[in-house]
Amino acid sequence: MKKIIFAALLFIGLALSGFAQSEKLIEKANQKVEELNTEIIAGDKTQALSEAQKSEIQKLYIERTQAIRKAKKAGADDTETKAIIKNYNQKVFKEVLTKEQIKARKKGKEQEEN
C-alpha cells in the first residue's frame, strides 16, 4: 500500500513540475512576442501584430526553446544553437510578419537606439 501511495505522489509531483515548466515557457514566449510587438509599434502603430500572428510567433518561440534544450542535452555547441535560433527567427520574419511589419520593426529599433 505504501508503494502505491508513494508512486502516486511521485507521479503527481512530476506532473505538477511539468506544468510549472510549461507555464514558465509560455510566459517567456509571451514576453518575447510583446517585445517584438513593441518594436513594431514604435516604428508604425498601424502595423501591430494581429492575434493570429501573436499565437503563431508564441508557438514558434516555444518550439525554438524546446529545440535548443533538446540540442543542449545532446551536447550541441554554440554554433548549433545559434543555427536553431536563426532558423526559427527566419520562420518568424519570413512566414509570419509582413514586409511592412518588418520595416516598422527596423524603424522602431533605430528610434530606440537614438
C-alpha positions as CSV (number, residue, x, y, z in Angstrom):
1,M,0.0,0.0,0.0
2,K,2.8,2.4,0.9
3,K,4.4,1.7,-2.5
4,I,1.2,2.6,-4.3
5,I,0.8,5.8,-2.4
6,F,4.5,6.7,-2.9
7,A,4.2,6.0,-6.7
8,A,1.0,8.1,-6.9
9,L,2.7,11.0,-5.1
10,L,5.8,10.8,-7.3
11,F,3.6,10.8,-10.4
12,I,1.6,13.8,-9.2
13,G,4.8,15.7,-8.3
14,L,6.3,15.1,-11.7
15,A,3.1,16.1,-13.5
16,L,3.0,19.4,-11.5
17,S,6.6,20.2,-12.2
18,G,6.0,19.7,-15.9
19,F,3.0,22.1,-15.8
20,A,5.1,24.7,-14.0
21,Q,7.8,24.5,-16.6
22,S,5.4,24.8,-19.5
23,E,3.7,27.8,-17.8
24,K,7.1,29.4,-17.4
25,L,7.9,28.6,-21.1
26,I,4.6,30.1,-22.3
27,E,5.2,33.2,-20.1
28,K,8.6,33.7,-21.6
29,A,7.3,33.3,-25.1
30,N,4.6,35.8,-24.4
31,Q,7.2,38.2,-23.2
32,K,9.2,37.8,-26.5
33,V,6.0,38.3,-28.5
34,E,5.3,41.6,-26.6
35,E,8.8,42.8,-27.1
36,L,8.6,42.2,-30.8
37,N,5.2,43.9,-31.0
38,T,6.5,46.9,-29.0
39,E,9.4,47.3,-31.5
40,I,6.9,47.2,-34.4
41,I,4.6,49.7,-32.8
42,A,7.5,52.0,-32.1
43,G,8.1,52.2,-35.9
44,D,4.4,52.3,-37.0
45,K,1.4,51.9,-34.8
46,T,-0.8,50.6,-37.6
47,Q,1.4,47.6,-38.2
48,A,0.8,46.0,-34.7
49,L,0.7,42.2,-34.6
50,S,-2.7,40.5,-35.0
51,E,-3.9,37.9,-32.5
52,A,-3.2,35.1,-35.1
53,Q,0.3,36.4,-35.6
54,K,0.9,36.6,-31.8
55,S,-0.2,33.0,-31.3
56,E,1.9,31.8,-34.2
57,I,5.0,33.6,-33.0
58,Q,4.4,32.3,-29.5
59,K,4.2,28.8,-30.8
60,L,7.5,29.3,-32.7
61,Y,9.3,30.6,-29.7
62,I,8.2,27.7,-27.6
63,E,9.3,25.3,-30.3
64,R,12.6,27.1,-30.6
65,T,13.2,26.9,-26.8
66,Q,12.4,23.2,-26.8
67,A,14.7,22.5,-29.8
68,I,17.5,24.4,-28.0
69,R,17.0,22.4,-24.8
70,K,17.0,19.1,-26.8
71,A,20.1,20.1,-28.7
72,K,22.0,21.1,-25.5
73,K,21.0,17.7,-23.9
74,A,22.5,16.0,-26.9
75,G,25.7,18.0,-26.4
76,A,25.3,20.8,-29.0
77,D,27.8,23.6,-29.1
78,D,27.1,27.4,-29.5
79,T,27.2,27.3,-33.3
80,E,24.5,24.6,-33.4
81,T,22.2,26.5,-31.0
82,K,22.8,29.7,-33.0
83,A,21.7,27.8,-36.1
84,I,18.5,26.7,-34.4
85,I,17.8,30.3,-33.3
86,K,18.5,31.6,-36.8
87,N,16.2,29.0,-38.3
88,Y,13.3,29.9,-36.1
89,N,13.9,33.7,-36.5
90,Q,13.7,33.2,-40.3
91,K,10.4,31.5,-39.9
92,V,9.1,34.4,-37.8
93,F,10.3,37.1,-40.2
94,K,9.6,35.4,-43.5
95,E,6.5,33.4,-42.8
96,V,4.6,35.3,-40.1
97,L,5.4,39.0,-40.3
98,T,4.5,41.2,-43.3
99,K,7.1,43.3,-45.1
100,E,5.5,46.4,-43.7
101,Q,5.8,45.0,-40.2
102,I,9.5,44.2,-40.7
103,K,10.1,47.7,-41.9
104,A,8.2,49.1,-38.9
105,R,10.3,47.0,-36.6
106,K,13.5,48.1,-38.1
107,K,12.4,51.7,-37.9
108,G,11.3,51.2,-34.3
109,K,14.7,49.7,-33.3
110,E,16.5,52.6,-34.9
111,Q,14.4,55.0,-32.9
112,E,15.2,53.2,-29.7
113,E,18.9,53.4,-30.4
114,N,18.8,57.1,-30.8
